[in-house]
Structure formats: structure tokens, C-alpha cells
Amino acid sequence: MKTINSIKFLSLLAMVLVMTACGSDDPDPVNEEELITTVRVTFTNAAAPTVTATFTDLDGPGGNDPVLENPTLMTNTTYTVAVEFLNEQESPAEDITVEVSEEDDEHQVFFVIGTGLNATYAYTDQDGNGNPLGLAGTFTTAGAGAGNLTVTLIHEPVKTAAGVSSGDPTNADGETDVEVTFSVTVQ
């Protein structure tokens, strides 16, 4: 009887060891979210003054209110747009734009134009798979007006979901790294 109990015990012990040996003690890699304290959107046209919209929140979320510099753009003008993301808590400031560009298939910048703003946005850059990225684009104004422009950086969006490639973040999923709403005036 001792032999049968010993065999059962050893069999049970062997099963436990085999089952635990299959697991991994290595932690899953973590893609730490970067702190983005500054979003800068630069609108350039050779025949018009360069305009920069800036969001700055140097102490990060939850502290002091961010500082916004809202843009005023000219009517019936096409601007070249460049977007920058910075962490200015670092010295020198860390340019998060570089990481977004390097991991282009894992990011997309969205430009959502609100009611009253007579403008359109078009992507002019792509990730390695031919999907929009959004660090560069064109912003074309029409008649005078004012409204919101929401700029959103999403990490790991579903770029093949409905509307995402045309700039609609509704079905993008992923995680929002930063979202800023500017009040834009076109005159």
C-alpha cells in the first residue's frame, strides 16, 4: 500500500512540476506610455504668415491647467501641417515625435474638425504599410468661421477599421496618448 501511495504522490508531484515548468516567469514586455506635455501644430503657407497652435501642460495631467495658443488662419488658404509631440519635463526636452515616426504602424494622429469651422484636413504621410500617420498633412480653409479642431494621437489604432484611414477615430480603438482641442478662427 505504501508503494501505491508513493507512486501516486510521485506522479502528482511530477504533474505539478511539468505544469509549472511550462509557464514563463518572464514578464510581458511593457510599452510604457510616454508623457506628452506639449503638442505643437504648425500651419505653413508661402503666401501667409506661419501660424502655430500650441498645447502646453508642463506639470502633466491633474496639476495646473494647460496653456493653449489657438490659431487664427486665413480664408481660402491651403496650409502644410506639421505636428510635434514633446515631453518638456525632461531636460533637454524629449521629442516624442521621433518615437511616433519610428513606430508609425502603431500610431495615428487624427484631426477632427468641429461645426462652424470651414476647413478640411488631408494626410500627406503614411506608415510602412501605406496607412495614414498624420504627422504631416494639409489643412485647407474655406470661408470665414470659427470652431474646434481636435488633434488626437492614438497608440495601436485599428487602421483598417471603417473610416479610420480617412481620419475618423470613432472605430480606431487603441489608447489615446494625448487629445487636444483648439479653438480655430478663420478670417
C-alpha positions in Angstrom: 0.0 0.0 0.0 2.9 2.3 0.8 4.3 1.7 -2.7 1.0 2.7 -4.4 0.7 5.8 -2.3 4.3 6.7 -3.0 3.7 6.2 -6.8 0.6 8.4 -6.6 2.5 11.1 -4.7 5.4 11.0 -7.1 3.0 11.1 -10.1 1.1 14.0 -8.7 4.4 15.8 -7.9 5.7 15.2 -11.5 2.5 16.6 -12.9 2.7 19.7 -10.8 6.4 20.2 -11.8 5.6 19.7 -15.5 2.6 22.1 -15.4 4.6 24.8 -13.6 7.6 24.3 -15.9 5.5 25.2 -18.9 4.7 28.7 -17.5 7.1 31.6 -18.1 8.5 33.7 -15.3 9.4 36.4 -17.8 7.1 39.4 -17.6 5.3 40.6 -20.6 7.0 43.5 -22.3 5.5 46.7 -21.3 5.3 49.6 -23.8 5.3 52.5 -21.3 3.2 55.4 -22.2 5.2 58.5 -22.8 4.4 61.7 -21.0 3.4 64.3 -23.6 3.4 67.8 -22.1 3.4 69.8 -25.4 1.5 69.4 -28.7 2.5 71.9 -31.4 0.7 72.1 -34.7 2.4 74.4 -37.3 0.4 75.7 -40.3 2.6 76.9 -43.1 1.8 78.6 -46.4 4.4 80.5 -48.5 1.9 83.4 -49.1 0.7 83.6 -45.4 2.4 84.0 -42.1 3.3 80.7 -40.3 0.8 80.0 -37.5 1.4 77.7 -34.6 -1.2 76.2 -32.3 0.3 75.0 -29.0 -0.9 73.0 -26.0 1.4 73.0 -23.0 0.9 71.2 -19.8 4.3 71.1 -18.2 3.2 69.5 -14.9 1.3 66.8 -16.7 -2.3 65.6 -16.1 -4.1 66.7 -12.9 -1.9 69.7 -12.0 -2.2 73.2 -13.3 -4.5 73.9 -16.2 -2.7 73.6 -19.6 -1.9 76.7 -21.6 -3.5 76.9 -25.1 -2.4 79.1 -28.0 -5.3 78.9 -30.5 -4.6 79.6 -34.2 -6.1 82.2 -36.5 -5.9 81.2 -40.1 -6.6 83.0 -43.4 -9.7 82.1 -45.5 -9.4 80.1 -48.8 -5.8 79.0 -48.0 -4.1 75.6 -48.0 -1.6 75.2 -45.2 1.0 72.5 -44.8 0.7 71.0 -41.3 3.4 69.6 -39.1 2.7 68.1 -35.7 5.2 67.7 -32.8 4.8 65.9 -29.5 7.2 66.8 -26.7 7.9 65.8 -23.1 9.3 69.1 -21.7 9.6 67.7 -18.2 12.9 66.2 -19.5 16.0 68.4 -20.0 16.6 68.7 -22.8 13.0 68.1 -24.0 12.3 64.6 -25.3 10.9 64.7 -28.8 8.1 62.1 -28.7 7.5 62.8 -32.4 10.6 60.7 -33.2 9.2 57.7 -31.5 5.8 58.1 -33.2 7.6 58.3 -36.5 9.7 55.2 -35.8 6.7 53.3 -34.6 4.5 54.6 -37.4 2.4 51.4 -37.8 1.4 51.7 -34.1 0.3 55.4 -34.2 -2.1 57.7 -36.0 -2.9 61.4 -35.5 -6.5 62.4 -36.1 -7.8 65.9 -36.9 -11.5 66.2 -36.2 -13.0 69.5 -37.5 -15.9 70.8 -35.5 -19.1 72.5 -36.6 -18.6 76.1 -37.8 -15.0 75.6 -38.9 -15.0 75.7 -42.7 -11.9 73.6 -43.4 -10.7 70.1 -44.4 -7.7 68.1 -43.5 -5.8 65.5 -45.6 -3.0 63.2 -44.7 0.3 63.5 -46.6 2.3 60.9 -44.8 2.0 57.2 -44.3 3.2 54.4 -42.1 5.3 51.5 -43.6 2.0 49.7 -44.5 0.6 52.6 -46.6 -1.8 53.7 -43.9 -2.1 57.3 -42.8 0.1 58.6 -39.9 -0.8 62.2 -39.5 2.5 63.9 -38.5 2.2 65.8 -41.8 -0.8 66.9 -43.8 -2.7 69.7 -45.5 -5.3 71.9 -43.9 -7.5 73.8 -46.3 -9.7 76.7 -45.2 -12.8 78.0 -47.0 -14.9 80.9 -45.8 -14.7 82.7 -42.6 -15.8 80.9 -39.4 -14.7 79.5 -36.1 -14.9 76.1 -34.5 -13.0 73.4 -32.7 -10.1 71.3 -34.1 -9.4 68.3 -32.0 -6.0 66.7 -32.5 -5.7 63.2 -31.1 -2.7 60.8 -31.0 -3.9 57.2 -30.7 -1.5 54.3 -29.9 -2.2 51.0 -31.7 -5.3 52.1 -33.6 -7.1 49.6 -35.8 -6.1 51.3 -39.0 -8.2 49.0 -41.2 -11.4 49.8 -39.3 -14.2 51.7 -41.1 -13.4 55.4 -41.5 -10.0 55.3 -39.8 -7.9 55.7 -42.9 -10.0 58.9 -43.8 -9.3 60.3 -40.3 -12.4 59.3 -38.3 -11.2 58.0 -34.9 -14.6 56.5 -34.0 -13.7 52.9 -34.8 -9.9 53.3 -34.2 -9.9 51.7 -30.7 -6.3 51.7 -29.3 -5.2 54.0 -26.5 -5.3 57.8 -26.6 -1.9 59.1 -25.9 -3.0 62.8 -26.0 -6.1 64.7 -27.1 -6.2 68.5 -27.5 -9.0 70.7 -28.7 -8.0 74.0 -30.2 -10.4 76.9 -30.9 -9.6 77.9 -34.5 -10.7 81.1 -36.2 -10.7 81.5 -39.9 -10.9 85.1 -41.2 
